[in-house]
Amino acid sequence: MYRILYFEQAPSIGGSCFSLLQLVSGIDRSRFDPFVLFRYNLPVRKRFQEAGVQTAVWSTVTGEPEEEPPDTSPPRLPVYKKGGLYRLMWSVKRQMGEHRREAGIIVPWLESEGFALVHTNNFVFTNMPLISAARIVGIPSVSHQRGFFRLNPFQCFISRSVDRFLCVSQAVADHYIREGLPADKVSAVYNGVDTERLRPRDGMKRGDGDKLLVGFFGRLERWKGVDILLDSAGDILTRRDDVRFLIAGTGPEEKELKRRVDEDPTLKSGIELLGFREDALDLLAGCDIALNTSIEPEPLSRSALEALALGVPVIASNAGGNPEIVEHGRNGMLFENGDSAGLAEALDRLLSDESLRKSCSAEARLRAERLFSADRYVREIETVYSDILEN
C-alpha cells in the first residue's frame, strides 16, 4: 500500500478543499493510504476526519507557532522588482531563502512518516517548500493547478522537480505549457461531481408555475460578470413576462446588485436576490437554465458541472474551461465573453424553444456522467499515481 501525503495550502475553505475531500474519500484504500496536511487549521478538517482520513496541521508537525490564514493572492514577484536585475535577484534570493527554511523544517517529519508520494493541492509556487522537501527526501511529487496564474522564470526553474502537473481543464493545462512548464509533465484531469447524488428531477416540472426559472449560483464578484447578468436580465424581462431570475450567493458586489434591482422596476419584477442558501443545489435542480457569466476565464466551474449532473442546460461565456463543459447547442449555449447582448440572445433561444431545452437537459446529464463524474476523477488520478510509483 502506498501512503500519499496531500498538502492543502489554501487559507480558506473553497473548491480546492472539496475537490480534495472528494478525492481522498473515493480513493482505493486497498492501494492508497491518504494523509492530509493543512497549512492552516480550517474547520473543514472535520469533514476529512469523518471520512476516515488522517489529518494534521503544519504548525503541529513542524513545531512552529500556529498561523492565522492570510488574505493574500498567490505569491509573485512584485512589479517594482522587475524593473532592474539587482532588484529581481534580491527578490529571488529572499524567496529562495524562505522556501529553503520551510523545506528544512518539514524534511525530518517527511523522512519519519514513510510517504510514497506528495500531492500538493494548489498553485505550484505556494507549495514549493513541500515540493522541495519531497525532492530532498527522494519522494516524487504531483502538483494540482486549479487556476490561471502567471509564472516568472524563477518559478518555472524551481518547478522542474515536480513529477506531474494536474490541471482541472485543458484550458488550464495549455496556459501552464505556455507559461513554461514542460508539456510532457502537464495533463488535464477534470474535477468531478457526485452524479449518484445529483440527479435530474424525474417526473417533476421545472420552473415556478407559469414562470421559467433562470439561475445564477456563485460569488457575487465583478469578474463573475454580475453586471452583464443584470443587463441581459433587463433585456429579457422587458420583452417577456414568463421568466424569473434567481441569483444565489454573496460577495462584494451584493450591495450594488441590490441597489440596481431595487431602483429598476423591470429588474425588481423578475429578479430575486437570495443571498447565501444552504439549499442552493435544490434550487438549481428546479431551474430551467443555469448561467455562468464570468468575464475572466473560469478554470472549471463547479456550479456548471453540478447543473449538468442535475440535467439543467448551461449558458456560459466562451472563456477558460467553459467550452469544455458546454457544447454549444447540445447541452447549453455559449456566448462571447463579456457580451450582454449575446447572453440575452442565447437566453431567448433556449427560453423560446422547449424541445431544445429538453434535448439540452438530457445531453447535459449524459455529458456529466461521461466526463465529470466523481468516480472518473478519482480513477484518473489513481492512474497518474500508478504511472509514477510503478514505472
C-alpha positions as CSV (number, residue, x, y, z in Angstrom):
1,M,0.0,0.0,0.0
2,Y,1.2,3.5,-0.9
3,R,1.0,6.2,1.7
4,I,0.1,9.5,0.0
5,L,0.6,12.9,1.6
6,Y,-1.8,15.6,0.4
7,F,-0.9,19.3,1.2
8,E,-3.8,21.8,1.4
9,Q,-2.2,25.3,1.4
10,A,-5.5,27.3,1.0
11,P,-6.1,29.9,3.7
12,S,-9.9,29.5,3.5
13,I,-12.5,26.8,2.6
14,G,-13.2,26.7,-1.1
15,G,-13.4,24.5,-4.2
16,S,-9.9,23.1,-3.8
17,C,-10.8,21.7,-0.3
18,F,-13.9,20.0,-1.5
19,S,-12.3,18.5,-4.6
20,L,-9.6,17.1,-2.3
21,L,-12.2,15.7,0.0
22,Q,-13.9,14.0,-2.9
23,L,-10.6,12.5,-4.0
24,V,-9.4,11.1,-0.6
25,S,-13.0,9.9,0.2
26,G,-13.2,7.9,-3.0
27,I,-9.6,6.7,-3.4
28,D,-9.0,2.9,-3.4
29,R,-8.0,2.3,0.2
30,S,-6.6,-1.1,-0.6
31,R,-3.9,0.6,-2.6
32,F,-3.5,4.1,-1.2
33,D,-3.5,5.4,2.3
34,P,-4.3,9.2,2.3
35,F,-3.0,11.7,4.8
36,V,-3.9,15.4,4.5
37,L,-1.6,18.1,5.9
38,F,-3.3,21.5,6.2
39,R,-1.2,24.7,6.3
40,Y,-4.0,26.3,8.4
41,N,-6.4,24.8,10.9
42,L,-9.5,25.0,8.7
43,P,-12.9,23.8,10.1
44,V,-13.2,21.6,7.0
45,R,-10.7,19.2,8.6
46,K,-13.6,17.7,10.5
47,R,-15.1,16.5,7.2
48,F,-11.9,14.7,6.3
49,Q,-11.7,13.0,9.6
50,E,-15.3,11.9,9.3
51,A,-14.3,10.3,6.0
52,G,-11.7,8.2,7.9
53,V,-8.7,10.3,6.6
54,Q,-5.8,11.2,8.9
55,T,-5.0,14.9,9.0
56,A,-2.5,17.3,10.6
57,V,-1.7,21.0,10.7
58,W,1.6,22.5,9.6
59,S,2.3,24.0,13.0
60,T,1.8,20.7,14.7
61,V,4.3,18.7,12.7
62,T,6.9,21.5,12.4
63,G,6.6,22.9,15.9
64,E,6.2,26.4,14.6
65,P,3.6,28.8,16.0
66,E,0.1,28.3,14.6
67,E,-0.5,30.8,11.7
68,E,-3.6,32.8,11.1
69,P,-4.8,32.4,7.5
70,P,-3.7,35.4,5.4
71,D,-5.9,37.2,2.9
72,T,-3.5,37.3,0.0
73,S,-3.2,36.5,-3.6
74,P,-0.8,33.8,-4.8
75,P,2.8,35.0,-4.3
76,R,4.5,36.6,-7.2
77,L,7.5,38.9,-7.7
78,P,6.3,42.5,-7.1
79,V,6.1,44.6,-10.2
80,Y,8.6,47.2,-9.0
81,K,11.2,44.5,-8.5
82,K,11.1,43.5,-12.2
83,G,12.5,46.9,-13.3
84,G,16.1,46.1,-12.6
85,L,18.3,43.0,-12.5
86,Y,19.6,43.7,-9.0
87,R,16.1,44.1,-7.5
88,L,14.9,41.0,-9.3
89,M,17.8,38.9,-8.0
90,W,17.3,40.3,-4.5
91,S,13.6,39.2,-4.5
92,V,14.5,35.8,-5.9
93,K,17.2,35.4,-3.2
94,R,14.7,36.3,-0.4
95,Q,12.0,33.9,-1.7
96,M,14.5,31.1,-2.2
97,G,15.7,31.6,1.4
98,E,12.2,31.3,2.8
99,H,11.5,28.2,0.7
100,R,14.7,26.6,1.9
101,R,14.0,27.4,5.5
102,E,10.5,25.9,5.4
103,A,11.7,22.9,3.4
104,G,14.3,22.2,6.0
105,I,11.7,22.3,8.8
106,I,9.4,19.7,7.2
107,V,12.1,17.3,6.0
108,P,12.6,15.4,9.3
109,W,8.8,14.8,9.5
110,L,8.6,13.6,5.9
111,E,11.5,11.2,6.5
112,S,9.8,9.7,9.5
113,E,6.4,9.1,8.1
114,G,7.1,6.8,5.1
115,F,5.2,8.6,2.4
116,A,5.5,7.3,-1.1
117,L,4.3,10.4,-2.9
118,V,3.4,14.0,-2.2
119,H,0.4,15.6,-3.8
120,T,0.1,19.4,-3.4
121,N,-3.4,20.7,-4.0
122,N,-2.9,24.3,-5.1
123,F,-0.8,26.7,-7.2
124,V,2.7,25.3,-7.7
125,F,4.6,28.2,-6.3
126,T,2.8,28.4,-2.9
127,N,3.7,24.8,-2.4
128,M,7.4,24.9,-3.3
129,P,8.7,24.3,0.3
130,L,6.9,20.9,0.5
131,I,7.9,20.1,-3.1
132,S,11.5,20.9,-2.3
133,A,11.4,18.8,0.9
134,A,10.0,15.9,-1.1
135,R,12.9,16.2,-3.6
136,I,15.4,16.2,-0.7
137,V,13.9,13.1,0.8
138,G,13.6,11.4,-2.6
139,I,9.8,11.3,-2.8
140,P,8.0,12.0,-6.1
141,S,5.5,14.9,-6.2
142,V,2.3,15.9,-8.0
143,S,1.1,19.5,-8.2
144,H,-2.6,20.3,-8.9
145,Q,-3.2,23.5,-10.8
146,R,-6.7,24.9,-10.2
147,G,-6.4,28.4,-11.7
148,F,-4.8,30.7,-14.2
149,F,-1.6,32.3,-12.7
150,R,1.4,33.7,-14.3
151,L,4.8,32.1,-13.8
152,N,8.1,34.0,-13.8
153,P,11.3,32.4,-14.9
154,F,12.4,31.7,-11.3
155,Q,9.1,29.9,-10.6
156,C,9.5,27.8,-13.7
157,F,13.0,26.9,-12.8
158,I,12.2,25.6,-9.3
159,S,9.2,23.7,-10.6
160,R,11.4,21.3,-12.5
161,S,11.5,18.8,-9.7
162,V,7.7,18.2,-9.9
163,D,6.9,14.8,-11.5
164,R,3.4,15.7,-12.8
165,F,1.2,18.8,-13.0
166,L,-2.5,18.0,-12.9
167,C,-4.8,20.8,-14.4
168,V,-8.5,21.0,-13.8
169,S,-9.2,21.7,-17.5
170,Q,-7.3,21.6,-20.8
171,A,-7.5,25.4,-20.9
172,V,-5.5,25.5,-17.6
173,A,-3.1,22.9,-19.0
174,D,-2.5,24.9,-22.2
175,H,-2.0,28.0,-20.1
176,Y,0.8,26.5,-18.0
177,I,2.5,25.0,-21.0
178,R,2.6,28.5,-22.5
179,E,3.9,29.8,-19.2
180,G,6.9,27.4,-19.5
181,L,6.1,24.2,-17.7
182,P,7.2,21.1,-19.6
183,A,4.4,19.7,-21.8
184,D,5.3,16.1,-21.1
185,K,4.6,16.7,-17.4
186,V,1.3,18.6,-17.8
187,S,-2.1,16.8,-18.1
188,A,-5.7,17.7,-17.7
189,V,-7.9,15.8,-15.2
190,Y,-11.4,17.2,-14.9
191,N,-12.8,17.8,-11.4
192,G,-15.8,15.5,-10.7
193,V,-19.2,15.8,-9.1
194,D,-21.3,13.2,-7.4
195,T,-23.5,12.0,-10.2
196,E,-25.1,9.4,-8.0
197,R,-26.3,12.0,-5.5
198,L,-27.0,14.8,-8.0
199,R,-29.7,13.6,-10.4
200,P,-32.3,15.3,-12.6
201,R,-35.8,15.8,-11.1
202,D,-37.5,12.8,-12.8
203,G,-41.2,13.5,-13.4
204,M,-41.1,16.9,-11.8
205,K,-41.8,20.1,-13.7
206,R,-39.1,22.6,-13.7
207,G,-39.8,26.3,-13.3
208,D,-42.2,28.1,-11.0
209,G,-45.8,27.8,-12.0
210,D,-46.1,29.6,-15.3
211,K,-42.6,31.1,-15.0
212,L,-39.4,29.7,-16.4
213,L,-36.5,29.9,-13.9
214,V,-33.0,31.1,-14.8
215,G,-30.5,30.6,-12.0
216,F,-27.1,32.1,-11.2
217,F,-25.2,30.4,-8.3
218,G,-21.9,31.7,-7.2
219,R,-19.8,34.5,-5.7
220,L,-21.1,38.0,-6.4
221,E,-17.9,39.5,-7.7
222,R,-17.2,41.8,-10.7
223,W,-15.1,39.2,-12.5
224,K,-18.1,36.8,-12.3
225,G,-19.9,39.1,-14.8
226,V,-22.8,40.1,-12.5
227,D,-23.2,43.4,-14.3
228,I,-23.6,41.6,-17.6
229,L,-26.1,39.3,-15.9
230,L,-28.3,42.2,-14.9
231,D,-28.0,43.9,-18.3
232,S,-29.2,40.7,-20.0
233,A,-31.9,40.0,-17.5
234,G,-33.3,43.6,-18.0
235,D,-33.3,43.0,-21.8
236,I,-35.2,39.7,-21.3
237,L,-37.7,41.0,-18.7
238,T,-38.5,44.0,-20.9
239,R,-39.8,41.6,-23.6
240,R,-41.0,38.6,-21.7
241,D,-43.3,38.1,-18.6
242,D,-42.8,34.4,-18.3
243,V,-39.3,34.4,-16.8
244,R,-37.9,34.7,-13.3
245,F,-34.2,35.1,-12.4
246,L,-32.7,33.6,-9.2
247,I,-29.4,35.0,-8.0
248,A,-28.0,33.0,-5.1
249,G,-24.7,33.9,-3.5
250,T,-22.9,36.6,-1.6
251,G,-19.8,38.8,-2.2
252,P,-18.5,42.3,-2.7
253,E,-21.0,43.1,-5.5
254,E,-24.1,42.1,-3.5
255,K,-24.9,45.6,-2.2
256,E,-24.5,47.2,-5.7
257,L,-26.7,44.5,-7.3
258,K,-29.4,45.0,-4.7
259,R,-29.3,48.8,-5.4
260,R,-29.7,48.3,-9.2
261,V,-32.5,45.8,-8.7
262,D,-34.4,48.0,-6.2
263,E,-34.1,51.1,-8.4
264,D,-35.3,49.4,-11.6
265,P,-38.9,48.3,-11.7
266,T,-38.3,45.9,-14.6
267,L,-35.4,44.2,-12.8
268,K,-37.3,44.2,-9.5
269,S,-40.3,42.5,-11.1
270,G,-38.3,39.5,-12.3
271,I,-35.2,39.0,-10.2
272,E,-34.8,37.5,-6.7
273,L,-31.5,38.1,-4.8
274,L,-31.4,35.2,-2.5
275,G,-28.1,35.6,-0.7
276,F,-26.3,32.6,0.6
277,R,-28.5,29.5,0.5
278,E,-27.9,26.1,2.1
279,D,-30.4,24.6,-0.3
280,A,-28.6,26.0,-3.4
281,L,-28.5,22.6,-5.1
282,D,-32.2,22.1,-4.6
283,L,-32.9,25.5,-6.1
284,L,-30.5,24.7,-9.0
285,A,-32.3,21.4,-9.7
286,G,-35.6,23.3,-10.2
287,C,-34.2,25.8,-12.7
288,D,-34.8,25.6,-16.5
289,I,-31.4,27.2,-17.3
290,A,-28.2,27.8,-15.3
291,L,-25.9,30.8,-16.0
292,N,-22.1,31.2,-15.9
293,T,-21.4,34.8,-16.9
294,S,-17.7,35.2,-15.9
295,I,-15.8,37.8,-17.8
296,E,-12.4,36.3,-16.7
297,P,-11.6,32.7,-17.6
298,E,-13.1,30.1,-15.3
299,P,-10.7,27.2,-14.7
300,L,-13.6,24.7,-14.4
301,S,-16.9,25.9,-12.9
302,R,-18.2,23.6,-10.2
303,S,-21.7,25.1,-10.3
304,A,-21.8,24.4,-14.1
305,L,-20.8,20.8,-13.5
306,E,-23.5,20.5,-10.9
307,A,-26.0,21.9,-13.3
308,L,-25.1,19.3,-15.9
309,A,-25.4,16.5,-13.4
310,L,-28.9,17.8,-12.5
311,G,-29.9,17.9,-16.1
312,V,-30.0,21.7,-16.3
313,P,-28.8,23.3,-19.5
314,V,-26.0,25.8,-19.0
315,I,-25.4,29.1,-20.8
316,A,-21.8,30.2,-20.3
317,S,-19.2,32.7,-21.5
318,N,-16.8,31.1,-24.0
319,A,-13.7,31.6,-21.9
320,G,-11.4,29.3,-19.9
321,G,-12.8,25.9,-19.2
322,N,-16.4,26.7,-20.0
323,P,-16.2,25.4,-23.6
324,E,-15.1,22.1,-22.2
325,I,-18.3,21.9,-20.1
326,V,-20.8,23.3,-22.6
327,E,-21.2,22.0,-26.2
328,H,-23.0,24.9,-27.9
329,G,-26.5,23.9,-29.0
330,R,-26.2,20.4,-27.4
331,N,-26.2,20.8,-23.6
332,G,-26.5,24.5,-23.4
333,M,-25.2,27.7,-25.2
334,L,-22.0,29.7,-25.3
335,F,-21.9,33.4,-25.8
336,E,-19.0,35.8,-26.4
337,N,-17.2,36.6,-23.2
338,G,-18.4,40.0,-21.8
339,D,-21.2,40.4,-24.4
340,S,-24.5,41.1,-22.6
341,A,-26.4,41.2,-25.9
342,G,-25.0,37.8,-26.8
343,L,-26.1,36.4,-23.4
344,A,-29.6,37.8,-24.0
345,E,-29.8,36.2,-27.4
346,A,-28.7,32.8,-26.0
347,L,-31.3,33.1,-23.3
348,D,-34.0,34.0,-25.8
349,R,-33.2,31.0,-27.9
350,L,-33.4,28.5,-25.0
351,L,-36.4,30.1,-23.3
352,S,-38.4,30.1,-26.6
353,D,-37.7,26.5,-27.6
354,E,-39.0,23.9,-25.2
355,S,-37.8,21.0,-27.3
356,L,-34.3,22.4,-27.4
357,R,-34.3,22.8,-23.6
358,K,-35.4,19.2,-23.2
359,S,-32.8,17.9,-25.5
360,C,-30.1,20.0,-23.8
361,S,-31.2,18.7,-20.4
362,A,-30.8,15.1,-21.5
363,E,-27.5,15.8,-23.1
364,A,-26.3,17.7,-20.0
365,R,-26.8,14.7,-17.8
366,L,-25.1,12.3,-20.3
367,R,-22.1,14.7,-20.5
368,A,-21.8,14.8,-16.7
369,E,-21.8,11.0,-16.5
370,R,-19.3,10.6,-19.3
371,L,-16.8,13.3,-18.4
372,F,-17.4,14.8,-15.0
373,S,-18.3,12.0,-12.5
374,A,-16.5,11.8,-9.2
375,D,-15.6,8.2,-9.9
376,R,-13.9,9.1,-13.2
377,Y,-12.0,11.9,-11.4
378,V,-10.6,9.6,-8.7
379,R,-9.7,6.8,-11.1
380,E,-7.8,9.1,-13.4
381,I,-5.7,10.4,-10.5
382,E,-5.1,6.9,-9.3
383,T,-3.7,6.1,-12.8
384,V,-1.3,9.0,-12.5
385,Y,-0.1,7.7,-9.2
386,S,0.5,4.2,-10.6
387,D,2.4,5.7,-13.6
388,I,4.7,7.5,-11.2
389,L,5.1,4.8,-8.5
390,E,5.2,1.6,-10.6
391,N,7.2,2.7,-13.7
